[in-house]
């Protein structure tokens, strides 16, 4: 057999193998490891009393059912309207959605539009989390990105408010005793600064003797006094930033608890775990976040709280988690480092629904369960039809593949025979 004939046979055999492999490569799907929930705002500049739209988008995943929780700053904005199946409690919007077709109308991209109205100037935070499921009722791994919305221009807003109040003879700005900026000349301040958080923590090594503090008041005419930031001693030092309002009637004290140590580990006041049994924390636990919120049923009087320090020799004390009343309840989780000196306080503001809110909540839960049962019934019927359809489809594919294989073998045999005959003759 000559070389040309051999090449033809090799090419034909390779072609046959590729056809064979292609026929068996069917019904393959690829899954994205993590979907992501992204919150968008339709306006970059929002004025007080102006309405704006928040859209929630799901990327890199397709969902057939979800329960979404959107937390918002109800001191800065108020909820106006949104899609059906929404329940609003305090600063949380709960949105439940199911695909009644059993997967044909699964969602990706924009999953909700919500209208809000700006109540006051400043930064409004929006945080989303929830549970998402595919058409097979499997929970999807989802991450979320939060968003901050600026309402008004802070400098212009303060000036406009001052003028307006002066015209009315009631200047509330002169009673402002808040900080607008708090910065140190080193990293590690816990938690991140917010004007309504007054307790902070910092750990430094023994070579640090002084800490520069930049503290700017919200009202430029307020008085700011900083003390305790020089000649730090080993152990716990308290830096205080006192803000006295312009009219001297109000004052706030911001405290930074600074631990100066030669051993960072024995001064560790971090929590490794903070969770409430069967209750969702907002925001999601982070060791560097010290203030949280949660909502509970009207029937719950006591909470089981799991708080584990990073250093196993640290100690945790929990107060306020029993005999809960309707409305707001403050729970304190105090962590003492192994050195017995350094301390940190985590706070959870727990809102207990009243009887009216609880009734509405339970009605929504029952309604959602009924819808879920309807979906399960539809999906069960669709699954049975899909199984039968898949079996027929696979049987047809197998028959087709067998026919292709037999025809391919026959064609190869004829071509091989012809080449061999021409070569021998």
C-alpha positions as CSV (number, residue, x, y, z in Angstrom):
1,X,0.0,0.0,0.0
2,X,1.5,3.4,-1.0
3,X,1.8,6.4,1.4
4,X,-1.1,8.3,-0.3
5,X,-3.5,5.5,0.3
6,X,-2.5,5.2,3.9
7,X,-3.1,8.9,4.5
8,X,-6.5,8.6,3.0
9,X,-7.4,5.7,5.4
10,X,-6.0,7.6,8.4
11,X,-8.1,10.7,7.5
12,X,-11.2,8.7,7.1
13,X,-10.7,6.9,10.4
14,X,-10.1,10.2,12.2
15,X,-13.3,11.7,10.7
16,X,-15.2,8.6,11.8
17,X,-13.9,9.0,15.4
18,X,-14.9,12.7,15.4
19,X,-18.4,11.9,14.2
20,X,-18.7,9.2,16.8
21,X,-17.6,11.5,19.6
22,X,-19.9,14.3,18.5
23,X,-22.9,12.1,18.5
24,X,-22.4,11.2,22.2
25,X,-21.8,14.8,23.3
26,X,-25.3,15.9,24.0
27,X,-27.3,17.4,26.8
28,X,-24.3,19.0,28.6
29,X,-24.7,22.1,30.7
30,X,-22.2,24.4,32.4
31,X,-22.9,26.0,35.7
32,X,-21.4,29.3,37.1
33,X,-19.9,28.8,40.5
34,X,-21.5,31.9,42.0
35,X,-24.3,34.3,41.0
36,X,-24.3,37.9,42.2
37,X,-27.0,40.2,43.3
38,X,-26.3,43.8,42.3
39,X,-28.3,46.9,43.4
40,X,-28.5,49.9,41.0
41,X,-30.0,53.4,41.5
42,X,-31.5,55.2,38.5
43,X,-30.2,58.6,39.6
44,X,-26.8,59.9,40.7
45,X,-28.0,63.1,42.3
46,X,-31.1,62.8,44.5
47,X,-32.8,65.7,46.3
48,X,-34.9,65.6,49.4
49,X,-38.5,64.6,48.8
50,X,-37.6,63.3,45.3
51,X,-38.5,59.8,44.3
52,X,-36.0,57.4,42.8
53,X,-35.8,53.8,41.6
54,X,-33.8,51.0,43.0
55,X,-33.4,48.0,40.7
56,X,-32.1,44.6,41.9
57,X,-30.3,42.4,39.3
58,X,-29.2,38.8,39.3
59,X,-26.1,38.1,37.2
60,X,-24.3,34.8,36.4
61,X,-27.2,32.7,37.5
62,X,-30.8,31.8,36.6
63,X,-33.4,31.4,39.3
64,X,-36.9,29.9,39.3
65,X,-37.7,30.8,42.9
66,X,-36.3,33.2,45.5
67,X,-36.9,35.0,48.8
68,X,-35.1,38.4,48.7
69,X,-34.5,40.7,51.7
70,X,-33.6,44.3,51.0
71,X,-32.5,46.4,54.0
72,X,-32.6,50.2,53.7
73,X,-31.9,53.2,55.8
74,X,-35.4,54.3,56.9
75,X,-34.1,57.4,58.5
76,X,-33.0,58.7,55.0
77,X,-35.6,57.1,52.7
78,X,-39.1,55.7,52.7
79,X,-40.5,52.9,50.6
80,X,-43.2,53.9,48.1
81,X,-44.1,51.0,45.9
82,X,-42.9,47.8,44.3
83,X,-44.0,44.4,42.8
84,X,-46.6,42.1,44.4
85,X,-45.7,39.6,47.1
86,X,-43.8,42.3,49.1
87,X,-43.9,42.6,52.8
88,X,-42.4,45.7,54.5
89,X,-41.4,45.6,58.2
90,X,-39.5,48.6,59.6
91,X,-36.4,48.9,57.3
92,X,-36.7,45.5,55.6
93,X,-38.5,44.6,52.4
94,X,-39.2,40.9,51.9
95,X,-40.0,39.9,48.3
96,X,-41.0,36.3,47.4
97,X,-41.2,35.1,43.8
98,X,-41.8,31.7,42.1
99,X,-42.0,30.7,38.5
100,X,-45.4,29.1,38.2
101,X,-44.5,27.4,34.9
102,X,-41.9,25.2,36.6
103,X,-38.8,26.8,35.0
104,X,-40.0,28.1,31.6
105,X,-40.0,31.7,32.9
106,X,-36.9,31.6,35.1
107,X,-35.3,34.9,35.8
108,X,-31.9,36.4,35.1
109,X,-30.9,40.1,35.0
110,X,-33.4,42.5,36.6
111,X,-35.6,40.7,39.2
112,X,-37.2,43.7,41.0
113,X,-37.9,47.4,40.7
114,X,-38.6,49.4,43.9
115,X,-39.6,53.1,44.2
116,X,-38.3,55.1,47.2
117,X,-38.6,58.7,48.3
118,X,-35.8,60.6,49.9
119,X,-36.6,61.8,53.4
120,X,-33.4,63.5,54.5
121,X,-30.0,64.4,53.3
122,X,-27.0,62.1,53.7
123,X,-25.9,58.6,52.7
124,X,-28.6,55.9,52.5
125,X,-27.4,52.3,52.5
126,X,-29.1,49.5,50.7
127,X,-28.2,45.8,51.4
128,X,-29.7,42.7,49.8
129,X,-29.5,39.1,50.6
130,X,-31.7,36.0,50.3
131,X,-32.1,32.5,49.0
132,X,-32.3,31.6,45.3
133,X,-33.3,28.3,43.7
134,X,-33.1,26.8,40.2
135,X,-35.8,24.8,38.4
136,X,-34.6,21.6,40.2
137,X,-35.2,23.2,43.6
138,X,-31.5,23.3,44.3
139,X,-30.2,26.4,46.2
140,X,-27.9,28.6,44.2
141,X,-24.6,30.0,45.6
142,X,-25.3,33.8,45.5
143,X,-23.2,36.7,46.6
144,X,-24.4,40.3,46.9
145,X,-23.1,43.8,46.4
146,X,-24.4,46.6,48.5
147,X,-24.9,50.2,47.4
148,X,-24.8,53.7,49.0
149,X,-27.0,56.4,47.7
150,X,-26.1,60.1,48.3
151,X,-29.1,62.3,49.0
152,X,-28.4,66.0,48.4
153,X,-25.1,67.8,48.4
154,X,-23.8,67.6,52.0
155,X,-22.2,71.1,52.0
156,X,-25.0,72.8,50.1
157,X,-27.6,70.9,52.1
158,X,-26.2,72.1,55.5
159,X,-26.1,75.7,54.3
160,X,-29.6,75.5,52.9
161,X,-30.9,74.0,56.1
162,X,-29.2,76.7,58.2
163,X,-30.7,79.5,56.1
164,X,-34.2,77.9,56.2
165,X,-34.0,77.4,59.9
166,X,-32.8,80.9,60.5
167,X,-35.8,82.2,58.5
168,X,-38.1,80.3,60.7
169,X,-36.3,81.4,63.8
170,X,-35.5,77.8,64.8
171,X,-31.9,77.1,63.9
172,X,-31.6,73.3,64.6
173,X,-28.1,73.3,63.0
174,X,-26.7,75.2,66.0
175,X,-27.7,72.2,68.1
176,X,-25.7,69.8,65.9
177,X,-23.0,67.9,67.9
178,X,-22.1,65.2,65.4
179,X,-18.8,64.4,63.7
180,X,-18.6,64.4,59.9
181,X,-15.1,63.0,59.7
182,X,-13.0,60.8,62.0
183,X,-9.6,59.6,60.8
184,X,-6.4,58.4,62.4
185,X,-2.8,58.3,61.2
186,X,-2.8,54.5,61.2
187,X,-5.0,51.6,60.0
188,X,-7.1,49.4,62.1
189,X,-10.0,51.4,63.5
190,X,-13.0,49.2,64.2
191,X,-15.7,49.6,63.1
192,X,-15.6,52.1,60.2
193,X,-16.6,55.5,61.2
194,X,-20.3,56.5,61.2
195,X,-21.6,59.7,62.9
196,X,-24.1,57.8,65.0
197,X,-21.6,55.2,66.3
198,X,-19.8,56.4,69.4
199,X,-17.6,53.4,70.5
200,X,-14.4,52.4,68.5
201,X,-11.5,50.1,69.0
202,X,-7.8,50.0,68.0
203,X,-4.8,47.8,68.8
204,X,-1.2,49.1,68.4
205,X,2.2,47.8,69.3
206,X,4.4,49.2,72.2
207,X,6.4,51.4,69.9
208,X,3.4,53.7,69.3
209,X,3.3,56.6,71.7
210,X,1.1,59.1,70.0
211,X,-1.9,58.9,67.5
212,X,-2.9,61.8,65.3
213,X,-6.6,62.3,65.2
214,X,-8.5,64.2,62.5
215,X,-12.0,65.1,63.7
216,X,-14.3,67.4,61.8
217,X,-17.7,68.4,63.1
218,X,-20.8,68.4,60.9
219,X,-21.4,72.0,61.9
220,X,-18.3,74.0,61.3
221,X,-19.1,76.3,64.2
222,X,-19.3,73.4,66.7
223,X,-16.4,72.9,69.1
224,X,-14.3,69.7,68.9
225,X,-12.0,68.6,71.8
226,X,-9.6,65.7,71.4
227,X,-7.9,64.2,74.5
228,X,-6.0,61.1,75.4
229,X,-4.1,60.6,72.1
230,X,-0.6,61.4,73.4
231,X,1.8,59.5,75.7
232,X,0.0,56.2,75.4
233,X,0.7,53.7,78.2
234,X,0.8,49.9,77.9
235,X,-2.7,48.5,78.3
236,X,-6.0,50.2,77.5
237,X,-6.1,53.9,76.6
238,X,-9.2,55.9,75.8
239,X,-9.1,58.7,73.2
240,X,-12.1,60.9,73.5
241,X,-13.5,63.3,70.9
242,X,-16.0,65.6,72.4
243,X,-18.2,67.7,70.1
244,X,-20.1,70.6,71.6
245,X,-22.9,72.2,69.6
246,X,-22.7,75.8,68.5
247,X,-25.3,76.9,71.0
248,X,-23.6,74.8,73.8
249,X,-26.8,72.9,74.5
250,X,-25.7,69.5,73.0
251,X,-22.6,67.5,73.2
252,X,-21.5,64.0,72.0
253,X,-18.5,62.0,73.0
254,X,-16.8,59.6,70.6
255,X,-14.5,57.1,72.3
256,X,-11.6,55.1,70.8
257,X,-10.5,52.3,73.1
258,X,-6.8,51.9,72.2
259,X,-4.9,48.8,73.4
260,X,-1.1,49.2,73.5
261,X,0.6,45.8,73.7
262,X,3.7,43.8,72.8
263,X,1.5,40.7,71.9
264,X,-1.3,41.3,69.5
265,X,-2.7,37.7,70.0
266,X,-3.4,38.0,73.7
267,X,-5.1,41.3,73.0
268,X,-7.4,39.8,70.4
269,X,-11.1,40.8,71.0
270,X,-12.4,39.6,67.7
271,X,-15.4,37.3,67.5
272,X,-15.0,34.4,65.0
273,X,-18.7,33.5,65.1
274,X,-21.8,35.6,65.9
275,X,-25.2,34.1,65.1
276,X,-28.7,33.9,66.5
277,X,-30.5,30.6,66.3
278,X,-32.9,30.7,63.3
279,X,-32.6,34.5,63.0
280,X,-31.0,36.5,60.2
281,X,-28.4,39.2,61.2
282,X,-28.2,42.4,59.3
283,X,-25.7,43.1,58.0
284,X,-24.1,39.7,57.6
285,X,-21.6,39.0,60.4
286,X,-18.1,40.5,60.0
287,X,-15.6,40.6,62.9
288,X,-14.9,44.3,62.2
289,X,-18.6,45.3,62.4
290,X,-19.9,45.9,65.9
291,X,-23.5,47.0,65.3
292,X,-26.3,44.7,63.9
293,X,-30.0,44.5,63.6
294,X,-32.5,41.6,63.6
295,X,-36.2,40.9,63.5
296,X,-38.1,38.3,65.5
297,X,-41.6,36.8,65.9
298,X,-44.0,38.2,68.5
299,X,-43.9,34.7,70.1
300,X,-40.2,34.7,70.8
301,X,-39.2,35.9,74.3
302,X,-35.6,34.6,74.5
303,X,-32.8,34.2,72.0
304,X,-30.0,31.6,71.7
305,X,-26.9,33.5,70.7
306,X,-23.7,31.8,69.5
307,X,-20.7,34.0,70.1
308,X,-17.2,32.4,69.8
309,X,-14.0,34.5,70.2
310,X,-11.1,34.1,67.7
311,X,-8.8,33.3,70.6
312,X,-10.1,30.4,72.5
313,X,-8.9,31.9,75.8
314,X,-11.0,34.9,75.3
315,X,-14.3,35.3,77.3
316,X,-17.7,36.3,76.1
317,X,-20.6,37.7,78.1
318,X,-24.1,38.2,76.6
319,X,-26.8,40.4,78.2
320,X,-30.2,41.5,77.0
321,X,-31.2,38.3,75.1
322,X,-34.0,37.3,77.5
323,X,-37.5,38.7,78.4
324,X,-37.7,40.5,75.1
325,X,-40.4,43.2,74.7
326,X,-42.3,44.3,71.6
327,X,-40.3,46.9,69.6
328,X,-36.6,47.4,70.0
329,X,-34.4,45.4,72.3
330,X,-30.6,45.9,72.7
331,X,-28.4,42.9,73.1
332,X,-24.8,43.4,74.2
333,X,-22.0,40.8,73.5
334,X,-18.9,41.8,75.5
335,X,-15.6,40.1,74.5
336,X,-12.6,40.2,76.9
337,X,-9.2,39.3,75.4
338,X,-7.0,36.7,77.0
339,X,-4.9,39.4,78.7
340,X,-8.0,40.3,80.8
341,X,-7.7,44.0,79.9
342,X,-8.7,44.5,76.2
343,X,-12.5,44.5,75.7
344,X,-14.9,45.0,72.8
345,X,-18.7,45.3,72.7
346,X,-20.8,44.0,69.9
347,X,-24.4,45.2,69.8
348,X,-27.5,43.7,68.2
349,X,-30.7,45.8,68.1
350,X,-33.5,43.2,67.9
351,X,-37.0,44.3,66.7
352,X,-39.8,42.2,68.1
353,X,-43.0,42.4,65.9
354,X,-46.2,43.4,67.6
355,X,-49.3,41.3,67.3
356,X,-50.7,43.1,64.2
357,X,-47.3,42.9,62.4
358,X,-47.0,39.3,63.4
359,X,-50.5,38.4,61.9
360,X,-49.6,40.2,58.7
361,X,-46.2,38.4,58.6
362,X,-47.8,34.9,59.1
363,X,-50.4,35.6,56.5
364,X,-47.6,36.4,54.0
365,X,-45.7,33.3,55.0
366,X,-48.8,31.1,54.5
367,X,-49.6,32.7,51.2
368,X,-46.0,32.0,50.0
369,X,-46.2,28.4,51.2
370,X,-49.4,27.9,49.2
371,X,-47.7,29.3,46.1
372,X,-44.7,27.0,46.7
373,X,-46.9,24.0,46.9
374,X,-48.6,24.9,43.6
375,X,-45.2,25.2,42.1
376,X,-44.1,21.8,43.4
377,X,-47.3,20.2,42.0
378,X,-46.7,21.8,38.6
379,X,-43.0,20.8,38.7
380,X,-43.9,17.3,39.6
381,X,-46.2,17.0,36.6
382,X,-43.6,18.6,34.4
383,X,-40.8,16.3,35.8
384,X,-42.9,13.2,34.9
385,X,-43.5,14.5,31.4
386,X,-39.8,15.5,31.1
387,X,-38.6,12.1,32.2
388,X,-40.8,10.4,29.5
389,X,-39.7,12.9,26.9
390,X,-36.0,12.5,27.9
391,X,-36.3,8.7,27.7
392,X,-37.9,8.9,24.2
393,X,-35.2,11.5,23.2
394,X,-32.3,9.3,24.4
395,X,-33.8,6.2,22.7
396,X,-34.0,8.1,19.4
397,X,-30.5,9.4,19.8
398,X,-29.1,5.9,20.5
399,X,-30.9,4.5,17.5
400,X,-29.5,7.4,15.3
401,X,-26.0,6.9,16.7
402,X,-26.1,3.2,15.9
403,X,-27.2,3.9,12.4
404,X,-24.4,6.5,11.9
405,X,-21.9,4.1,13.3
406,X,-23.0,1.2,11.0
407,X,-23.1,3.5,8.0
408,X,-19.7,5.0,8.9
409,X,-18.2,1.5,9.2
410,X,-19.7,0.4,5.9
411,X,-18.5,3.6,4.1
412,X,-15.0,3.2,5.6
413,X,-15.0,-0.5,4.6
414,X,-16.0,0.3,1.0
415,X,-13.4,3.1,0.6
416,X,-10.7,0.9,2.2
417,X,-11.7,-2.0,-0.2
418,X,-11.6,0.3,-3.2
419,X,-8.2,1.8,-2.3
420,X,-6.8,-1.6,-1.5
421,X,-8.2,-3.0,-4.9
422,X,-6.7,-0.1,-6.8
423,X,-3.4,-0.6,-5.1
424,X,-3.2,-4.3,-5.7
425,X,-4.3,-4.0,-9.3
